[in-house]
Each structure stands twice: as C-alpha cells, then as structure tokens.
Amino acid sequence: MSEFFIQDRQLSRVTRTIVKDETGKSLFLMVGRWGTKGDALSLYRLNGQMVASIKQISFTFGTRFEIYKDFEKVGTLQKIFNWPGDFYYIQQLHWAVHGDIYNHRYGIHHFNKKIMEMNKATLLTGDYYVLDVVDDRDAPVCICIAAVMDYWLYNRHRKKDHPLELRLTNGTS
C-alpha cells in the first residue's frame, strides 16, 4: 500500500497538479482542463510518460467521464445516485466510489475489496489530500478518479458563486 499526496483544492483546478509520495518526492504531474464536453486531464510521470487520463464525454443524463490507462480505455465513470450519500460507478472496472465526498473521505471498492481510500491531512507545508492505494498499479486511475470527485464537488459551489466571480473579474463591485 502506498500513499500519494496532493495539495488541497488543486485537483479540479485548471492548473498543473503535482502528486507526491510520503517523503515529498514528486511522482506525477496532472495537466488539462474541465468544463466542456471533450475536455480532459492527463497524468504524466515526471519523465514525460503519460500513464492515465480522464475525458469528459457527456452532459446528457449527467456528466460522464472515460478513464484511460496507458492509452487504453479502462472504464466510464458516472454518478449513479446521491441519496443518502453520493455513489459513483466505474463501468468495466466494476469499481464503486462511495463515502463522504463533500469532506474528501471516501473509498473505491471492487465489491468488498478496497482499491483506494481518500482522506485529508494537515502537514507543515499545508493541507493535502491523501490517497491510500492498495496496489500501486491502480494509482494513476485512482488519481484520475479523485480529480473527477474534486471537480464535481467544487463545480457545485461554482454555479452558486458564478455571478460574484463575474463581477470581480470584470472589475466592478
């Protein structure tokens, strides 16, 4: 089992996101953007090798994302329901994402087998998301899934704040 650390509120932003190990060593770089159909995030090793990506494919009947590992489609992520808690499913992999998405405390399971667990931690250098991944080979896909969870969480808040953000960026108050 390995731990991966990502700076708080970096996954869903249109920015470069660095994924580190428990010693602080940079392992992956995530780049890309969200917002419209066809947008994607790509995850690279620091040597430039792309290891995974996630692509937004639909707004019809809810947003869906295709997940790729080493350029091969491995699944489609979609929200199934949100009562009493959010539940997401990755077709083809048969992985379920469930837990407290709003507070970044959730897990990914294949039936009763744990794939990943997400938590938050405060370190001397700031607040981080901590991904505990059971099998390192699943880490790139898990990081991509965590990015989508972050996007869905913060995208809900942006819709409410959108008019204020427009006023501030246009220079009016």
C-alpha positions as CSV (number, residue, x, y, z in Angstrom):
1,M,0.0,0.0,0.0
2,S,1.3,3.4,-1.0
3,E,0.3,6.9,0.0
4,F,0.0,9.7,-2.5
5,F,-0.2,13.4,-1.5
6,I,-1.9,16.2,-3.5
7,Q,-2.2,19.8,-2.3
8,D,-5.7,20.7,-1.2
9,R,-8.0,22.2,-3.8
10,Q,-5.6,21.5,-6.7
11,L,-7.1,18.5,-8.4
12,S,-10.1,20.2,-10.1
13,R,-8.4,23.5,-11.0
14,V,-7.1,24.4,-14.4
15,T,-3.5,24.2,-13.3
16,R,-0.7,21.8,-13.1
17,T,-1.1,19.5,-10.1
18,I,1.9,17.6,-8.6
19,V,1.4,14.3,-6.9
20,K,4.0,13.4,-4.3
21,D,4.9,10.4,-2.2
22,E,5.1,10.3,1.6
23,T,8.7,11.6,1.5
24,G,7.7,14.7,-0.5
25,K,9.2,13.3,-3.7
26,S,7.2,14.4,-6.9
27,L,5.9,11.4,-8.8
28,F,3.2,12.6,-11.2
29,L,2.1,15.7,-13.0
30,M,-1.6,16.2,-13.9
31,V,-2.4,18.8,-16.6
32,G,-5.5,19.7,-18.6
33,R,-8.8,21.4,-18.1
34,W,-12.5,20.8,-17.3
35,G,-15.8,22.4,-18.2
36,T,-17.0,21.3,-21.7
37,K,-17.5,18.0,-23.5
38,G,-14.2,16.7,-24.7
39,D,-12.1,18.3,-22.0
40,A,-9.5,16.1,-20.4
41,L,-6.9,15.8,-17.6
42,S,-3.8,13.8,-18.3
43,L,-1.5,12.3,-15.7
44,Y,2.3,12.0,-16.5
45,R,5.2,10.5,-14.8
46,L,8.0,13.1,-14.4
47,N,9.9,11.5,-17.2
48,G,7.1,12.7,-19.6
49,Q,5.4,9.3,-20.0
50,M,1.6,9.7,-19.9
51,V,0.2,7.0,-17.6
52,A,-3.5,7.8,-17.4
53,S,-6.2,10.3,-18.5
54,I,-9.8,11.1,-17.9
55,K,-12.0,12.7,-20.6
56,Q,-15.4,14.4,-20.1
57,I,-17.8,12.8,-22.6
58,S,-21.4,13.7,-21.8
59,F,-23.7,16.2,-20.2
60,T,-26.8,14.2,-21.2
61,F,-28.4,12.4,-18.2
62,G,-25.5,13.6,-16.1
63,T,-21.8,14.1,-16.8
64,R,-19.7,11.0,-17.6
65,F,-16.0,10.6,-17.9
66,E,-14.0,8.0,-19.8
67,I,-10.9,6.7,-18.0
68,Y,-7.8,5.7,-19.9
69,K,-4.7,3.9,-18.6
70,D,-1.7,3.7,-20.9
71,F,-3.9,5.0,-23.8
72,E,-6.4,2.1,-23.3
73,K,-10.0,2.8,-22.1
74,V,-10.5,1.0,-18.9
75,G,-13.9,2.4,-17.7
76,T,-16.6,5.0,-17.7
77,L,-17.3,6.9,-14.5
78,Q,-20.7,8.2,-13.8
79,K,-22.8,9.3,-10.8
80,I,-25.5,6.7,-10.0
81,F,-27.4,8.4,-7.2
82,N,-26.9,10.8,-4.3
83,W,-29.3,9.8,-1.6
84,P,-28.5,9.3,1.3
85,G,-24.9,9.7,0.0
86,D,-23.2,10.1,-3.3
87,F,-22.5,6.8,-5.2
88,Y,-20.4,6.6,-8.3
89,Y,-19.7,3.7,-10.5
90,I,-16.9,2.9,-13.0
91,Q,-18.2,0.5,-15.6
92,Q,-15.9,-2.1,-17.0
93,L,-13.7,-2.0,-13.8
94,H,-16.8,-2.7,-11.6
95,W,-15.4,-0.1,-9.1
96,A,-17.7,1.8,-6.8
97,V,-16.8,5.2,-5.2
98,H,-18.7,6.0,-2.0
99,G,-18.4,7.8,1.3
100,D,-18.3,11.4,2.4
101,I,-17.3,13.0,-1.0
102,Y,-18.0,16.5,0.4
103,N,-15.2,16.2,3.1
104,H,-12.8,14.1,0.9
105,R,-13.3,11.0,3.0
106,Y,-14.3,8.2,0.7
107,G,-13.2,4.9,-0.8
108,I,-13.1,3.0,-4.0
109,H,-14.0,-0.7,-3.8
110,H,-14.3,-3.6,-6.2
111,F,-17.2,-5.4,-4.5
112,N,-15.7,-5.9,-0.9
113,K,-12.1,-5.4,-1.9
114,K,-10.6,-2.0,-1.1
115,I,-8.8,-0.3,-4.0
116,M,-8.2,3.2,-2.5
117,E,-9.1,5.3,0.4
118,M,-9.2,9.2,0.4
119,N,-8.6,11.3,3.5
120,K,-7.3,14.8,4.3
121,A,-4.1,15.6,6.2
122,T,-2.5,18.8,7.5
123,L,1.3,18.8,7.2
124,L,3.8,21.6,7.9
125,T,3.6,22.6,4.2
126,G,-0.2,22.8,4.1
127,D,-3.4,20.8,3.7
128,Y,-3.3,17.7,1.5
129,Y,-5.5,15.0,0.1
130,V,-4.0,11.6,1.0
131,L,-4.8,8.7,-1.3
132,D,-4.0,5.3,0.2
133,V,-3.8,2.9,-2.8
134,V,-3.6,-0.8,-2.1
135,D,-1.9,-1.7,-5.5
136,D,0.5,0.8,-7.0
137,R,-0.6,-0.2,-10.5
138,D,-4.0,1.3,-9.7
139,A,-2.6,4.6,-8.6
140,P,-2.9,6.5,-11.9
141,V,-6.5,5.6,-12.4
142,C,-7.3,6.4,-8.7
143,I,-5.7,9.8,-9.0
144,C,-7.9,10.5,-12.1
145,I,-11.0,9.4,-10.2
146,A,-10.1,11.7,-7.3
147,A,-9.8,14.6,-9.8
148,V,-13.3,14.0,-11.0
149,M,-14.7,13.7,-7.4
150,D,-13.0,17.1,-6.7
151,Y,-14.4,18.6,-9.9
152,W,-17.9,17.5,-9.1
153,L,-17.6,18.8,-5.5
154,Y,-16.3,22.2,-6.4
155,N,-18.3,22.6,-9.6
156,R,-21.5,22.6,-7.5
157,H,-20.2,25.6,-5.5
158,R,-19.0,27.5,-8.6
159,K,-22.5,27.6,-10.0
160,K,-23.8,29.4,-6.9
161,D,-20.8,31.8,-6.8
162,H,-20.7,32.4,-10.6
163,P,-22.3,35.9,-10.7
164,L,-20.0,37.2,-8.0
165,E,-16.9,35.8,-9.8
166,L,-18.0,37.6,-13.0
167,R,-18.4,40.9,-11.2
168,L,-15.0,40.6,-9.6
169,T,-13.2,39.6,-12.8
170,N,-14.8,42.4,-14.7
171,G,-13.5,44.9,-12.2
172,T,-16.9,46.1,-10.9
173,S,-18.2,45.6,-7.4
